[in-house]
């Protein structure tokens, strides 16, 4: 996931693909709307951004376009944790671990 910045909203589209992907556009819209009251245009915009970033790819399957996550959930999570450690713990994973053990 290094090098691909994904916003909170974009991560919700990725989450739908990780849960149920690959999905057609209609199925992706339905899956995202199950958790969010976003309009179709918003979801389409988020999907377009993810495709431009290389986080989602599309393939034609039986005449239908299907969307696939191009990054693994584990890689995304690792990138998010790395960013958190950098921002809040000066890059020190041991400080994050100590914090988590203390709460």
ABEGO torsion letter per residue (X at the ends): XBGBBBBAAAAAAAAAAAAAOBBBAAAAAAAAAAABABBAAAAAAAAAAAAAAGABBBBBBGGBBBBBBABBAAAAAAAAAAAAAAAAAGGBAAAAAAAAAAX
